[in-house]
Amino acid sequence: MPIPSVYLKHSHDSRNRTLYEVFPTFRWVFPKSDETVSFSAGGNKVSQWFDIWNVEDFADREEIQTLGLKESIKMIREILVIEAGILGGRWDRIVLAGISQGAATATHTLLNLTLPEQARDGTALPGGLAAFVGFSCRMPFPGRHLAETRKMLNLDDVPEDNQVIRKTPVLLQHCADDEVVPVEHGRVLRDTLQGFGAQVHWREYPTGGGALVPFTNGHGRGDGVSDTCPRTW
């Protein structure tokens, strides 16, 4: 599968840099969603992680999201198993990230992820991923307890506790003028994950729409991904 270059605006010197240039020692994996029939697109096939009924009101017939989320999460968990195998079972070196609907899918992947206690060589694992990063995202099925949220998808091999959530550092970023996924939805996601036990770093920017602002806060100060992520990765 070809790996695309993702370009990000760098505010210090206004020079476009790829993710590979900013994090040259990382292995980047970009899975692609399937094309499926979409209710919100008039029955046409579109590339989407899951379907929604009403783009103006995500809560409207929210059960429509279930089938696509289940299938997408199964695929992502399979990919994570492969990547962890490449790393010798070091799940604590995997960063799970997403944008918009991809981040919403990744959120439910995190909530439904069971991790081993040891790496392949017997090294004890801390119990979480290296990090979870979400840009301009929301929480499908908000307003529920963790067990109720997991029950919405009813996936196999789901943990009974919140250890993975507690042990995975979370960074969420959202622009206040985002018209596709209003920032209020990002705040709900933040509060929901905190309620589930996550340690959430929240970054909210006044402008930017649905664009990424991952490396600086727009004022020349580095409080984005590169400054929030632990230097030990």
Short mmCIF file of the C-alpha atoms (twelve columns), coordinates in Angstrom:
data_MODEL
# 
_entry.id   MODEL 
# 
loop_
_atom_site.group_PDB 
_atom_site.id 
_atom_site.type_symbol 
_atom_site.label_atom_id 
_atom_site.label_alt_id 
_atom_site.label_comp_id 
_atom_site.label_asym_id 
_atom_site.label_seq_id 
_atom_site.Cartn_x 
_atom_site.Cartn_y 
_atom_site.Cartn_z 
_atom_site.pdbx_PDB_model_num 
ATOM 1   C CA . MET A 1   0.000   0.000   0.000  1 
ATOM 2   C CA . PRO A 2   1.564   3.342   -0.968 1 
ATOM 3   C CA . ILE A 3   2.242   5.723   1.902  1 
ATOM 4   C CA . PRO A 4   1.270   9.336   1.119  1 
ATOM 5   C CA . SER A 5   3.134   12.445  2.188  1 
ATOM 6   C CA . VAL A 6   1.158   14.598  4.594  1 
ATOM 7   C CA . TYR A 7   2.125   18.258  4.455  1 
ATOM 8   C CA . LEU A 8   1.812   20.543  7.462  1 
ATOM 9   C CA . LYS A 9   2.306   24.286  7.718  1 
ATOM 10  C CA . HIS A 10  5.203   25.214  10.000 1 
ATOM 11  C CA . SER A 11  4.676   28.625  11.561 1 
ATOM 12  C CA . HIS A 12  8.275   29.360  12.532 1 
ATOM 13  C CA . ASP A 13  9.723   29.650  9.050  1 
ATOM 14  C CA . SER A 14  6.598   29.141  6.873  1 
ATOM 15  C CA . ARG A 15  8.186   26.072  5.279  1 
ATOM 16  C CA . ASN A 16  6.079   23.017  4.448  1 
ATOM 17  C CA . ARG A 17  7.428   19.848  6.026  1 
ATOM 18  C CA . THR A 18  6.249   16.288  5.769  1 
ATOM 19  C CA . LEU A 19  5.609   14.076  8.763  1 
ATOM 20  C CA . TYR A 20  8.629   12.050  7.706  1 
ATOM 21  C CA . GLU A 21  10.837  15.140  8.001  1 
ATOM 22  C CA . VAL A 22  9.511   16.122  11.417 1 
ATOM 23  C CA . PHE A 23  9.640   12.592  12.854 1 
ATOM 24  C CA . PRO A 24  12.259  10.790  10.722 1 
ATOM 25  C CA . THR A 25  12.642  7.776   13.035 1 
ATOM 26  C CA . PHE A 26  8.940   6.893   13.027 1 
ATOM 27  C CA . ARG A 27  7.325   4.260   10.823 1 
ATOM 28  C CA . TRP A 28  4.162   5.771   9.311  1 
ATOM 29  C CA . VAL A 29  1.111   3.664   8.472  1 
ATOM 30  C CA . PHE A 30  -1.911  5.193   6.710  1 
ATOM 31  C CA . PRO A 31  -4.799  2.716   6.408  1 
ATOM 32  C CA . LYS A 32  -7.562  3.587   3.954  1 
ATOM 33  C CA . SER A 33  -11.279 3.261   4.628  1 
ATOM 34  C CA . ASP A 34  -13.524 1.309   2.281  1 
ATOM 35  C CA . GLU A 35  -16.082 2.856   -0.051 1 
ATOM 36  C CA . THR A 36  -19.542 2.130   1.292  1 
ATOM 37  C CA . VAL A 37  -23.084 3.349   0.652  1 
ATOM 38  C CA . SER A 38  -23.759 6.537   2.596  1 
ATOM 39  C CA . PHE A 39  -27.167 7.731   3.766  1 
ATOM 40  C CA . SER A 40  -25.880 11.285  4.165  1 
ATOM 41  C CA . ALA A 41  -24.539 11.225  0.579  1 
ATOM 42  C CA . GLY A 42  -27.859 10.255  -0.962 1 
ATOM 43  C CA . GLY A 43  -27.077 6.556   -1.225 1 
ATOM 44  C CA . ASN A 44  -23.859 7.066   -3.168 1 
ATOM 45  C CA . LYS A 45  -20.699 5.177   -2.305 1 
ATOM 46  C CA . VAL A 46  -18.093 7.260   -0.502 1 
ATOM 47  C CA . SER A 47  -14.847 6.547   1.304  1 
ATOM 48  C CA . GLN A 48  -15.795 6.527   4.979  1 
ATOM 49  C CA . TRP A 49  -14.926 4.701   8.184  1 
ATOM 50  C CA . PHE A 50  -18.596 4.542   9.155  1 
ATOM 51  C CA . ASP A 51  -21.845 5.994   7.946  1 
ATOM 52  C CA . ILE A 52  -23.899 8.754   9.567  1 
ATOM 53  C CA . TRP A 53  -27.508 9.694   9.019  1 
ATOM 54  C CA . ASN A 54  -27.384 13.463  9.465  1 
ATOM 55  C CA . VAL A 55  -24.212 15.558  9.130  1 
ATOM 56  C CA . GLU A 56  -26.004 18.429  10.875 1 
ATOM 57  C CA . ASP A 57  -26.913 16.317  13.905 1 
ATOM 58  C CA . PHE A 58  -24.643 13.373  14.654 1 
ATOM 59  C CA . ALA A 59  -27.057 12.101  17.317 1 
ATOM 60  C CA . ASP A 60  -29.854 11.644  14.777 1 
ATOM 61  C CA . ARG A 61  -30.251 7.873   14.251 1 
ATOM 62  C CA . GLU A 62  -26.795 7.358   15.719 1 
ATOM 63  C CA . GLU A 63  -27.175 3.576   15.523 1 
ATOM 64  C CA . ILE A 64  -26.401 3.918   11.792 1 
ATOM 65  C CA . GLN A 65  -22.750 4.379   12.802 1 
ATOM 66  C CA . THR A 66  -22.507 0.980   14.481 1 
ATOM 67  C CA . LEU A 67  -21.891 -1.399  11.562 1 
ATOM 68  C CA . GLY A 68  -19.155 0.682   9.930  1 
ATOM 69  C CA . LEU A 69  -17.440 1.354   13.235 1 
ATOM 70  C CA . LYS A 70  -17.363 -2.351  14.116 1 
ATOM 71  C CA . GLU A 71  -15.825 -3.345  10.784 1 
ATOM 72  C CA . SER A 72  -13.331 -0.470  10.782 1 
ATOM 73  C CA . ILE A 73  -12.205 -1.148  14.348 1 
ATOM 74  C CA . LYS A 74  -11.663 -4.822  13.554 1 
ATOM 75  C CA . MET A 75  -9.420  -3.794  10.653 1 
ATOM 76  C CA . ILE A 76  -7.476  -1.276  12.733 1 
ATOM 77  C CA . ARG A 77  -6.925  -3.775  15.533 1 
ATOM 78  C CA . GLU A 78  -5.556  -6.262  13.005 1 
ATOM 79  C CA . ILE A 79  -3.153  -3.620  11.691 1 
ATOM 80  C CA . LEU A 80  -2.049  -2.777  15.233 1 
ATOM 81  C CA . VAL A 81  -1.283  -6.431  15.901 1 
ATOM 82  C CA . ILE A 82  0.925   -6.506  12.793 1 
ATOM 83  C CA . GLU A 83  2.728   -3.309  13.780 1 
ATOM 84  C CA . ALA A 84  3.249   -4.512  17.348 1 
ATOM 85  C CA . GLY A 85  4.735   -7.705  15.934 1 
ATOM 86  C CA . ILE A 86  7.203   -5.692  13.873 1 
ATOM 87  C CA . LEU A 87  8.184   -3.924  17.111 1 
ATOM 88  C CA . GLY A 88  8.714   -7.176  18.974 1 
ATOM 89  C CA . GLY A 89  5.458   -6.823  20.859 1 
ATOM 90  C CA . ARG A 90  6.223   -3.303  22.099 1 
ATOM 91  C CA . TRP A 91  2.714   -1.873  22.069 1 
ATOM 92  C CA . ASP A 92  4.015   1.027   24.126 1 
ATOM 93  C CA . ARG A 93  5.833   2.299   21.023 1 
ATOM 94  C CA . ILE A 94  2.706   2.652   18.906 1 
ATOM 95  C CA . VAL A 95  0.985   6.014   18.442 1 
ATOM 96  C CA . LEU A 96  -2.637  5.756   17.315 1 
ATOM 97  C CA . ALA A 97  -3.811  8.938   15.589 1 
ATOM 98  C CA . GLY A 98  -6.589  10.177  13.364 1 
ATOM 99  C CA . ILE A 99  -8.302  13.161  11.796 1 
ATOM 100 C CA . SER A 100 -12.042 13.899  12.005 1 
ATOM 101 C CA . GLN A 101 -13.997 10.672  11.351 1 
ATOM 102 C CA . GLY A 102 -10.757 8.698   11.380 1 
ATOM 103 C CA . ALA A 103 -10.036 9.985   14.875 1 
ATOM 104 C CA . ALA A 104 -13.567 9.125   15.990 1 
ATOM 105 C CA . THR A 105 -12.948 5.572   14.794 1 
ATOM 106 C CA . ALA A 106 -9.548  5.494   16.470 1 
ATOM 107 C CA . THR A 107 -11.162 6.676   19.715 1 
ATOM 108 C CA . HIS A 108 -13.445 3.653   19.826 1 
ATOM 109 C CA . THR A 109 -10.483 1.469   18.875 1 
ATOM 110 C CA . LEU A 110 -8.663  2.734   21.962 1 
ATOM 111 C CA . LEU A 111 -11.718 2.104   24.139 1 
ATOM 112 C CA . ASN A 112 -11.966 -1.482  22.880 1 
ATOM 113 C CA . LEU A 113 -8.298  -2.447  22.900 1 
ATOM 114 C CA . THR A 114 -6.818  -5.271  24.963 1 
ATOM 115 C CA . LEU A 115 -3.028  -5.275  25.352 1 
ATOM 116 C CA . PRO A 116 -0.637  -7.979  26.587 1 
ATOM 117 C CA . GLU A 117 1.333   -7.609  29.807 1 
ATOM 118 C CA . GLN A 118 4.698   -8.453  28.220 1 
ATOM 119 C CA . ALA A 119 6.572   -7.887  24.980 1 
ATOM 120 C CA . ARG A 120 7.972   -10.799 22.996 1 
ATOM 121 C CA . ASP A 121 11.274  -10.730 24.907 1 
ATOM 122 C CA . GLY A 122 9.531   -10.710 28.273 1 
ATOM 123 C CA . THR A 123 9.803   -6.968  28.880 1 
ATOM 124 C CA . ALA A 124 6.965   -5.783  31.097 1 
ATOM 125 C CA . LEU A 125 4.667   -3.373  29.273 1 
ATOM 126 C CA . PRO A 126 3.135   -0.289  30.940 1 
ATOM 127 C CA . GLY A 127 -0.385  -1.175  29.849 1 
ATOM 128 C CA . GLY A 128 -1.060  1.483   27.215 1 
ATOM 129 C CA . LEU A 129 -0.016  2.740   23.806 1 
ATOM 130 C CA . ALA A 130 2.693   5.366   23.357 1 
ATOM 131 C CA . ALA A 131 -0.052  7.931   22.703 1 
ATOM 132 C CA . PHE A 132 -3.397  8.676   21.139 1 
ATOM 133 C CA . VAL A 133 -3.666  11.828  19.002 1 
ATOM 134 C CA . GLY A 134 -6.914  13.206  17.598 1 
ATOM 135 C CA . PHE A 135 -7.405  16.225  15.357 1 
ATOM 136 C CA . SER A 136 -10.830 17.853  14.838 1 
ATOM 137 C CA . CYS A 137 -12.689 14.836  16.138 1 
ATOM 138 C CA . ARG A 138 -15.792 13.901  18.078 1 
ATOM 139 C CA . MET A 139 -17.188 11.113  20.249 1 
ATOM 140 C CA . PRO A 140 -19.682 8.745   18.608 1 
ATOM 141 C CA . PHE A 141 -22.318 7.654   21.149 1 
ATOM 142 C CA . PRO A 142 -21.577 10.338  23.773 1 
ATOM 143 C CA . GLY A 143 -23.234 10.614  27.171 1 
ATOM 144 C CA . ARG A 144 -22.712 7.008   28.239 1 
ATOM 145 C CA . HIS A 145 -20.583 5.227   30.809 1 
ATOM 146 C CA . LEU A 146 -17.588 3.256   29.523 1 
ATOM 147 C CA . ALA A 147 -19.340 -0.126  29.741 1 
ATOM 148 C CA . GLU A 148 -22.386 1.256   27.921 1 
ATOM 149 C CA . THR A 149 -20.176 2.784   25.231 1 
ATOM 150 C CA . ARG A 150 -18.440 -0.527  24.624 1 
ATOM 151 C CA . LYS A 151 -21.778 -2.325  24.523 1 
ATOM 152 C CA . MET A 152 -22.893 -0.132  21.619 1 
ATOM 153 C CA . LEU A 153 -20.443 -2.007  19.365 1 
ATOM 154 C CA . ASN A 154 -20.406 -5.326  21.236 1 
ATOM 155 C CA . LEU A 155 -16.962 -6.283  19.929 1 
ATOM 156 C CA . ASP A 156 -15.037 -9.402  20.925 1 
ATOM 157 C CA . ASP A 157 -11.931 -9.342  23.137 1 
ATOM 158 C CA . VAL A 158 -12.813 -6.122  24.950 1 
ATOM 159 C CA . PRO A 159 -11.218 -5.318  28.335 1 
ATOM 160 C CA . GLU A 160 -13.351 -5.045  31.445 1 
ATOM 161 C CA . ASP A 161 -11.271 -2.248  32.953 1 
ATOM 162 C CA . ASN A 162 -9.929  1.123   31.778 1 
ATOM 163 C CA . GLN A 163 -6.203  0.393   32.034 1 
ATOM 164 C CA . VAL A 164 -5.375  1.030   28.365 1 
ATOM 165 C CA . ILE A 165 -7.254  4.334   28.521 1 
ATOM 166 C CA . ARG A 166 -5.516  5.407   31.737 1 
ATOM 167 C CA . LYS A 167 -2.064  4.377   30.550 1 
ATOM 168 C CA . THR A 168 -2.207  6.004   27.093 1 
ATOM 169 C CA . PRO A 169 -1.350  9.738   26.916 1 
ATOM 170 C CA . VAL A 170 -3.993  11.580  24.879 1 
ATOM 171 C CA . LEU A 171 -3.591  14.761  22.827 1 
ATOM 172 C CA . LEU A 172 -6.674  16.363  21.265 1 
ATOM 173 C CA . GLN A 173 -6.537  19.438  19.034 1 
ATOM 174 C CA . HIS A 174 -9.441  21.427  17.620 1 
ATOM 175 C CA . CYS A 175 -9.994  24.812  15.994 1 
ATOM 176 C CA . ALA A 176 -12.829 26.916  17.387 1 
ATOM 177 C CA . ASP A 177 -14.001 27.893  13.888 1 
ATOM 178 C CA . ASP A 178 -14.214 24.313  12.570 1 
ATOM 179 C CA . GLU A 179 -17.477 24.175  10.595 1 
ATOM 180 C CA . VAL A 180 -17.348 20.465  9.759  1 
ATOM 181 C CA . VAL A 181 -16.930 19.127  13.297 1 
ATOM 182 C CA . PRO A 182 -17.816 22.023  15.640 1 
ATOM 183 C CA . VAL A 183 -15.418 22.447  18.533 1 
ATOM 184 C CA . GLU A 184 -18.204 21.670  21.004 1 
ATOM 185 C CA . HIS A 185 -18.007 18.063  19.840 1 
ATOM 186 C CA . GLY A 186 -14.281 18.036  20.522 1 
ATOM 187 C CA . ARG A 187 -14.891 19.306  24.040 1 
ATOM 188 C CA . VAL A 188 -17.417 16.536  24.612 1 
ATOM 189 C CA . LEU A 189 -14.817 13.998  23.477 1 
ATOM 190 C CA . ARG A 190 -12.268 15.556  25.831 1 
ATOM 191 C CA . ASP A 191 -14.636 15.408  28.798 1 
ATOM 192 C CA . THR A 192 -15.757 11.883  27.926 1 
ATOM 193 C CA . LEU A 193 -12.221 10.497  27.779 1 
ATOM 194 C CA . GLN A 194 -11.322 12.257  31.008 1 
ATOM 195 C CA . GLY A 195 -14.390 10.680  32.591 1 
ATOM 196 C CA . PHE A 196 -13.147 7.285   31.401 1 
ATOM 197 C CA . GLY A 197 -9.830  7.910   33.183 1 
ATOM 198 C CA . ALA A 198 -7.647  9.303   30.376 1 
ATOM 199 C CA . GLN A 199 -5.022  11.990  30.918 1 
ATOM 200 C CA . VAL A 200 -5.986  14.391  28.144 1 
ATOM 201 C CA . HIS A 201 -3.895  17.266  26.775 1 
ATOM 202 C CA . TRP A 202 -6.404  19.635  25.136 1 
ATOM 203 C CA . ARG A 203 -5.307  22.236  22.591 1 
ATOM 204 C CA . GLU A 204 -7.925  24.629  21.239 1 
ATOM 205 C CA . TYR A 205 -7.090  27.237  18.593 1 
ATOM 206 C CA . PRO A 206 -9.206  30.301  17.683 1 
ATOM 207 C CA . THR A 207 -8.812  29.907  13.918 1 
ATOM 208 C CA . GLY A 208 -7.823  27.272  11.401 1 
ATOM 209 C CA . GLY A 209 -11.101 25.604  10.459 1 
ATOM 210 C CA . GLY A 210 -10.627 21.898  9.991  1 
ATOM 211 C CA . ALA A 211 -6.897  22.243  9.365  1 
ATOM 212 C CA . LEU A 212 -4.177  20.625  11.432 1 
ATOM 213 C CA . VAL A 213 -2.200  22.761  13.867 1 
ATOM 214 C CA . PRO A 214 0.007   20.029  15.257 1 
ATOM 215 C CA . PHE A 215 3.416   21.564  15.846 1 
ATOM 216 C CA . THR A 216 2.876   25.047  17.266 1 
ATOM 217 C CA . ASN A 217 -0.003  26.915  18.820 1 
ATOM 218 C CA . GLY A 218 -0.148  29.458  16.011 1 
ATOM 219 C CA . HIS A 219 1.818   32.037  17.972 1 
ATOM 220 C CA . GLY A 220 5.282   30.626  17.493 1 
ATOM 221 C CA . ARG A 221 5.275   28.617  20.719 1 
ATOM 222 C CA . GLY A 222 5.626   24.870  20.454 1 
ATOM 223 C CA . ASP A 223 2.771   23.271  22.372 1 
ATOM 224 C CA . GLY A 224 1.679   20.853  19.665 1 
ATOM 225 C CA . VAL A 225 2.473   17.210  18.991 1 
ATOM 226 C CA . SER A 226 6.240   17.552  18.874 1 
ATOM 227 C CA . ASP A 227 6.322   19.252  22.288 1 
ATOM 228 C CA . THR A 228 3.584   17.224  23.970 1 
ATOM 229 C CA . CYS A 229 4.882   13.787  22.975 1 
ATOM 230 C CA . PRO A 230 7.374   12.196  25.367 1 
ATOM 231 C CA . ARG A 231 10.948  12.435  24.129 1 
ATOM 232 C CA . THR A 232 11.539  8.764   24.969 1 
ATOM 233 C CA . TRP A 233 9.507   7.392   22.059 1 
# 
